[in-house]
Amino acid sequence: MLFTKWELIFRELFVGLAFLLIMIFLLSRAKFFRSVMLKKDTSAPEKVAIAVFFGVVGILGNYIGVPTDGGLANTRAVGVIAGGLVGGPISGFGAGLIAGLHRYSLGGFSVVPSTLSTILEGLVAGLLKKKFPNGKEQWLYALVFSLILEALRMPLLLVLSRPFEQALHFVSHISLPMLIMNPIGVAAIIAILDSVMRAQEKVEGSAARLTLKIARNTIAFLRKGLTPQSAKKTAQIIYETANSLAAVAITDRDKVLAFVGTGADHHSSLIPTTSTKLSIESGEYTIYHNREEIGCHRHDCPLGSKIVAPLKDNDRVIGTLMIYKLEENDIKPFDIELIEGLALLISTQLEISKSEHQAALLARAEIQSLQAQVNPHFLFNALNTIVYYCRREPETARNLLIHLGNYYRNNLTPPDYLISLDAELQRVNDYVKIETARFQGKLNVIYDIPGECACQVPAFILQPIVENSIKHGLYKKRSGGKVVISGRVVGRNVVVVVEDDGVGMDQEQVRKVLNPDTNHIGIANVNARLKSFYGENYQLLVESKVGEGTRVTLTFPLRGDVGNDKSDNSR
C-alpha cells in the first residue's frame, strides 16, 4: 500500500516538475530573463524581481501538488530554494514568503509548519549563496543543499503538526518522493541557468575577441574622424574579418557613408532608411528580422535581416553601424554582442579623434600639452590587456572596455574647466582599473576621500599624478606596490595626497619633475595649472625618498569660484 502511494506521488510530482522546468528553460532564452537571473551583482529591484518570479514558481508547485492524508505533497520548495541560491537572502526570503503565504491560504492540519518551513528554506538557501561555488558542479551542490533542507523540513512537520498520528502518516507518505523530486528540480534549474550563463560567456568572449581584432585594424583610419574614406575602410575591415556577415554599412545622421558587401550596388546610394533613423532617434540598437522590416526599395534585395547600432559622441548620436545577414530571422546573440562592442569601440575611437583635434586647436599655454596626452602606447597596452582577459574572464574584459571608453571620453573636457572632485576621481578610477588589470594583482590603489572634501577642481588634475606614481614609482618594482589617494579638509582648503611605496626619487629628480623644461611635462603642468587657478600658495608639494616612495600633495579651495571660473555644469 505504501509503495503504491509513493508511486502515485512520484508520478504526479514528476509531471508537474517537468512542466516547471520546461517553462524555465523557455524563459531562459529571453534576454530580459538572462539579464536579471545571470547577473553577479543584482540591484534591489532585481532582487525583488527574482523573489517574485521564484515565488510564483513556488505557488505553481502548490497547484501541481498531490493532496494526501489532509496535506499536500508538492514541489513548492523547488522555486523557493532556487530563488535563494540565485538571488541571495533577500530573494530567497521574498520567494519563501510569497509561496509560504499562498500555502497558508490553502489551510490544512499542516499549514503552520508548511508555511514556516517554506519561508525558512528560502532564507537559508539565500544565505548559502555565498558558499555556492562557481563551476560546472554547481548543480551538484544545489542537489546536496536542497536534500539537506528538505530533510530538515520533515521533522518540523512532525513536531508542529497536530494530531501527531496524522502527521506521522502524512510524512511517511510524502517524505521519500519529496526528498528525491525537489532536490532534483532545484539542481535542474541551477543546471539550466549555468548552461545559459556559460553559453552567454562564450558568445561574449568570442565577440569581444573579434571586436578587439577589428579595433586594432581600424584605429589608424578612425583617428581621422567619421568621413566617407574612414567609414569605407572600417566597413571593409569589419566585413572581411567577420565572415558570417553579408554586408556592413556606416552612416552619419543624413547619408550612407559606406556600404560593403552584398547589396552594395543599390544600398550605398540610399539615404538612411526609417529603420536607421529610428536607431538614431532612440540611441539604442534595433533588430530587423525580415526583408520587409529592412525597408529596401528593391524587391529582389538578397538581404534578409539586420541590426542597427548608434555611434555616439558622448550622448549625441552622430551616425550608425549596420550589419546584415542573408537569411531572415538569422540574428544571433553573437551578432548582437559583436555590433554592441563594435559600436562602443568605434564611438570611443571617434571621440579620441575629436579629442586629438581639439587638443591641436588649443592655444592655452601649458595646459595644451596636457590635453594632447592621448597616449597611443597606453591604448595599445590597454587593448592587449583586454585581449588577454577575453579568453579567461569575458566579464572583466567587458568592464575594462567600458573603463577604456570612459578614460578617452574624459579627454574631451577642456582641462581649464572645473569639475567636482568626485568626477575627477572617477576619471582616475577608469585609468586605475586598466592598470590594475595589467599588474594582475600587484597593484593596489586605495581611496580615502571623505564626503566633506567635496569641492571643484580643474579637470584632469589628479590623473597625471597617479599615472606617475604607477609608471615611475611602481613599474620598476617586481613586487608591485600600493598607491593611496587620501583627502582631508584643512581650514578653508581641501588637501589631497597621492602617496606610493615605489622606488622613490632623490632631491635632484624631484627638482626635475617640477621643471617644465624637462620631459616631466605632466607633473610640471599640474603644478603650473594649480598656480594659475589659485595662486602661488597652491603649488604642488612633492616629497620623496629613494627606496621608500613618493608623496605628492595638492591643495584646493573648498569653494570652486577661485581664479578661472569655468565650471562644467553638465556634470
N, C-alpha and C positions, 0 to 999 in steps of 0.2 A: 504493500500500500504506500509506504513512504517513498519507495523508488518510483512508483507511478506518479506521485505528487511532484517529486523532483523533476521528472521527465517533462511534465506539463509546464512547470515554471521555466525550466531551461528553454523549452521551445518558444514560449511566448516572449521571454526576455531576449532571446536571440533575434527574433523577428523585429522587435522594437528597437533593439540596439543597432541592427543593420540599417534600419531606416534613418536613425540619428547620424550614423557615420556617413551614409551616402549624402545626406543633407550638408554635413560639414565639409565633406570632400568637394562638393559642387561649389559651396560658398568660398572655399579656399582659392578658387580660380578668380574671384572678384578682386579688383585692385584695392577697393576700399577695405575689404576684409583683411587682405595681406598687409596693408599699410598700418593697420591698428594691431593685429594679432602678432605680427612678426617683429615689432619694434622692441629694442632692448630697453630704451628709456621712454616710458609712456607718460603722458601728461595726465592730470587729474580727470579731465573729461574722457580721455581714452580709457582710463581705468574703470570709470563708471560704465562706459560702453561695453567693455569686456564683461563686467559684472552682470549687466542686463542680458547680454547675449547668452552667457552660460547659465544665468538664472532661468532664462526661457528654456534652454536645453534641459535643465533640471525639472522644470514644470512638465515638459513633454515626457520626461522619464516617469512622472506620476501617472500621466494619462495612458501610457503604454504598459503600465504595471499590471500585475496579476493579483486580483483580490483573493485572499486566502485566510481562513481562520479569523475573520474580523479585522485583518490588517491588509497590507499591500506589499507584495514583492515587487521591487521597482529598480529602475536604473537612474533614479534621481541623483545619486552620488556621482555619476559619470560627469555630468555637466558641472557640478559644484566643485569637485576635486580638480578637474581640468581647468576651470576658471581660476582657481588659486595658483596652480602650477604655471599658468600662462601669465597672469596679471599681477600676482603678488597678494599680500594680505588684504588690501582694500577690495580688490576684485573678488578674491575668494570669499571674504566675509559678505560682500554685497550679493554675490551669486547664491551663497548659502541662505542669506536672509530672504531673498526673493523666492527661492524654491521651498524653503522651510515654511514661510508664511502660507504659501499655497497648500503645502501638505497639511498645515494646521486647519485650514478651511475645510478639508475633506473629512475631518473628525476621525473617530475610531478609538478603540481602547488604548492604542499605542501612539496616539497623536502627540503627546508631550515629548517622550523620548525621541520619536522620529523627527520632530521639528528641531529639537535641541541638537541632536547628533548631526543633522544636515548643516546647521549653522557652524558647528564646531569643526566639521570636516572641511568646509570651505576655508575657514580661518587658519586651521593647522596646515592645510595644503599650501596656502599663501605664504605662511611662514617658512615652509620647506623650500620655497622657490629659491632662496639664497643658497641652499645646499644642492640645488639642481645643477648637474654638470652640463657642459657643452660637449657634444659629440654624438656619434651615431647610436650610442647606447642609452639615450635619453628615455626612450620608450620602456626600457627595462627598469630604470629607476622609477618611472611613473607606475609601472606594474607593481613593484615592491611597495612603494609608498601607499598606493591605493589598497593593496591587500592588507597592509597593517591597519589603515584607517577603518576599513570595512570590518576587520576582525575585532577592533575595539568597539565598533558600534553594537555588535550583538550582545555583549554583557550589559551595555547601557539599556538596551531594550528589555532585557530580562529584569534588571534591577528596578526600573522605573515604571514598567507596565503592570497593570493590575486588571484582573486577578492573575497571580503568578502562574497557575496551571495553564491558563490560556496563552500567556506569554511564552511559556516553555514549549507548548505545542506549536505556536506560530514560528518561533525562532528555529525550531528543529526542521521546519519545512522550508524556510527561506534562506537559511544560512549558507548552505553549500552552493545553490545557484547564484546567489548574490556575491559570494566570496570569489566565484570564478568569473562571472559575466561582467561585473562592474570594473574590476581591475583591468580586464581585457579591453573594455570600452575606453577607459582613460588612456591606456597605453596606445590604443589605436589612434585616438585623437592627437596625442603628442607625436606619434609617428607621422601622421598626415601633415601636421604643421611643420615638423622638422624637415620632411622631404620637400615641402613647398619652399621653405627657407633656403635649403641647400641649392635647389634649382634656381632660385632667385639670385643667390650669391654667385652662382656660376655664370648666369646671364650678365649680371652687373660687372663681374670681373672681366669677362670676355669683351664686353662693350667698352669698359674703361681702358683695357689694353689697346684696343683698336683705335679709340679716341685719341690716346696719347701718341700713338704711331702717326696718326694723321696730323696731330698738333705739331709734332716736330718737323713735319714736312711743309706745313703751311705757314709757319710763323714768319718766314722771310718775306712772304707775299703780303700777309695781312698787316705787317708793320707799315705798309703804305696806305692803310685805310681801306674802306669799302668802296672800291672802284670797279668798273667792268673788267679791268685786267686782273686785279687781285681776286675778284669773285670767280672769274673763269678758271684761274689756276687752282683755287681752293676747291671748287666743284669737281674739277678734273681729278685732283688727288683723292678726294673722298670717293668718287665713282670707281677709280682704279684700285683703291685699297679695300673697300668694302664690296666684295664680289657678289653679294646677294642682292644688290640694288640694281633696279632697271634704269634709273635716272636720278640726277641730283640737280637742284636749282637753287639759286640765291637771288633774292630781290632786295631792293630798297623799299621805301613806302609807296613808290609810284610806278616802278617798272621792273621788269625782269632783267637783272644784270648778267646772269649766266645760266645756261641750261645745257647739261651734258648728259648724253645717253640716249636711250630710246625715246622717240618723240621730239627730238631736238629740232627737226625740220619744221614743226609748226608751233611748238611751245615757246621757243626762245624769243619770238617776236611779240608775244602776248603781253598785255598789261596784267598786273596781278588780278587773279580771279576773286570772286566773292569769298571763297573759302580762305584764300590768303589774307584778304582784308579782315576777315573775322579774327584770325590769329593776331594780326597787328593791333586790332582794337582791344582784344581781351588780354593780350600779353601772356597767353597760355598756349601750349601746343594743342593741336587739334588733329583728329584722325578721320580720314575719309576712306570708307571701306569698299566703294564700288565706283564704276565709271561715271555714273550719273552724279554722284556726290563730288567727284573731282572737278566737274564743270568745264571740261574741254569741249570746244565747239565742233570738233571733228568726230563723226560717228564711228569712224574706223580707227580711232586712237587705241593703240595697244596697251596703254597703261591702265591698271585695274584698281590700285589703291595708293594712298599717300599719307604722309604725316607732314604737318607744317609746324615749325617751331620758331618763335620770335627771336630775333637778335636785338640785344638791348644795349643802350648806353645809359648806365645807371638804371633808372626805372622807365626810361623812354624807349619805346620800340622803334628801331631805325630800319628794320628790314626783316626778312625771314629766310630760314633754311628749309628746304623741302627735299624729302627723299621719296622716291616712287618704287612701287613693286608692279610686276606684270599681272599677277593674279588678283582677283577681287578677294576681299577678306583675308589678306595674306600678311597683315601687320602683326608681328610677333612681339613679345616682351623685349627681346633683344633689340629690335628696331627702335622701340620707344626709348630704351636706355641709351642707345647709340646717339639718337638725334638730340636727346636732352644734354648728354655730355658734350657733343659737338657744338651745340648752340651756346652752351655756357663758355666753352673754351674760345670759340670764335668771338663771342662778345667780349671776353676778357682781353683777347689779343687786339681787338679793335680799340678797346679802352686804353691799352698800353700804347698803341699807335697815337691815339689822341693825346695821351699824357706826354709822350715824347714831343709831339708837335707843339703843345702848349709850352713845354719847358724851353723849347728852342726860341719861342717868341718872347719869353720873359726877359726883361732887361732891368732887373731889380737887384743889382749889386750881388752880394754874397749868396743870397737865397736862391739865385738862378741855378747855381751848380748843384744845390741840394735837390731841387725839383727834378733835375735831369738824371738823378741816380736811379733809373730803371735798369738795373744791372742784369744783362743777359746771362752772365755766369750764374747768378742766383736762380734765374728762371730755369736754366738747363739743369742745374743741380737739383732744383725742386722737382722738375719733371722726371728726372732719373729716380729720385726717391719715391715718387708716386708710382712709377712703373714697377719698382721693387715690391711695393705693398699690394699692387693689383693682384699679384699671383697668390699672395699669402693672406692678406686682410683687405678684401674689397671695400668694406665699410670704412676702414681707415683711409684708403686711397680716395674714396668719395669725399670724406671730410677734408682731406688735405687739398683737394681741388677747390673746395669752397673757400678755404683759407687763402689759397693762392690767388683766386679771383678777387677776394676782398683786399688782399695786400696791394695788388696792382691798381684796383679801382680807387683806392685811397690816394694814389699819387695824383688823381685828378683835382683834388682840393688844393687851391693855391696855398703855398706854405706861409704866406704872410696873413692868413686868416686865423681867427681864434676859434677853437672848438673846445668842448668840455674835456676835462681830464679823463673822464670815463671813456669818451670816444677815442682819445689818443691811446689809452691803454688797450682798447680793443684792437687798434691798428698794430700795436706792439705784439699782442697775443697772436694775431694772424701770422706774423713773421716767426714768432717763437714756436708755434705749433709745427711749422715746416722744419725748422732747425732741430727741434726735439726729435722729430721722426728720423732725421739724418743721423743724429747722435745715437739713436737706438738705445735709449735708456741711460746714456751717460751725461745727459744734460737735465738739470733740474732748475726750473725758474719759479720763484716764489713771489707772489704778490701780497703785499701787506699795506693796502691803501684804505684807511677807514673812510666812512661816508662823509665825515666832517671836512675832508680835504677837497670837497667839490669846488672847482674853480675853472676858469677859462685859460687855456694855454695855446701857444702857437702850434698850428698843425705840423706834424712830422718833427716834433722836438725831442721825443724820447727814443724813437726807433734807432737813430744813429748811435746813441749811447749804448743801448742794449746790443746792437749789432757789433760794435767794437768790443764789448765785453766778451761776446761769444767768439768772434773771429780771431781777435788778437789776444784775448785772455785765456780762453778755454780750449780752442782748437789745438794748441801746442801741447796740451796735457793729454796723454793717452787715456788717463782715467776719467776724463771729462771734468765736470765740476758743477758749481751752483751759481746762479745769479739771483739776487734778492732785490726786488723793487719795492721800496717802502716809502711811506709818506707820513707827515705829521704837520699839524698847524702850530706855527711859532709866531705869536703876536698876530700881525695882520698879513702874514705870509703863509704859503704852503711850501714846505720843504720836501722835495722828492729825492731819494737817494737810490742810485743804481750801484750795487756792490757785487763784485765777483771774487771767487777764490782762485783765480787763474795765475798765470806766470808773473804778473806784475811788471812794473817799469822802474827804471831809475829816474832821478830828477831831470836829467838831460832829455830823456824820452818824453817826460811829462811836458817839458817846455816846448818840444817839437809838436806834440799833439795839439797844443793850443795856438800854434803859429800858423796863420792862414797861408803862409808862403811855402809850407811843406806839403807832402802828399796826404796829410790827415785832414782832408777837406771837411768831412762830416762833422767831426768834433769842433773844429775851428768855426764852422758855420753856425753850429748850435750856440756857441759862445757869443758870436757876433750878433746873432738874432736876439738872444736874450738881452744883450746890452742895448740893441736897437729898440726893442719893445719897451723895456722897463728902466733902462739906465745902467750906469756902471756898477751900481750896488747889487745887480742881479746876475753878474757874470758867473760862469762855471767855477766850481771848486773841484780840482782833481787831486786825489791823494793816492799814492801807490807805493808798494814796496816789492822789490824783486823776490819772487818765490812765495809771496803771501796774497797778492791780489790787488785790485784797484777799486777805489770808491769815488764815484762822481756825484756831486751834489748840485741840484738845480733848485732855484727858488722862484716862486711865482706869487704875485699878489693875490689875495683872496678875491678881490674884485677884478673883472675882466675888462675894465674900461681904462686901463693904464696904457699910455703910448698909442700904438696903432690899433684903433678900434674897428676891426673888420670882422665882426662875429659871423660865423657860419650859421645863419638862422635856420638853415634847412635841416639841422641835426637836432 
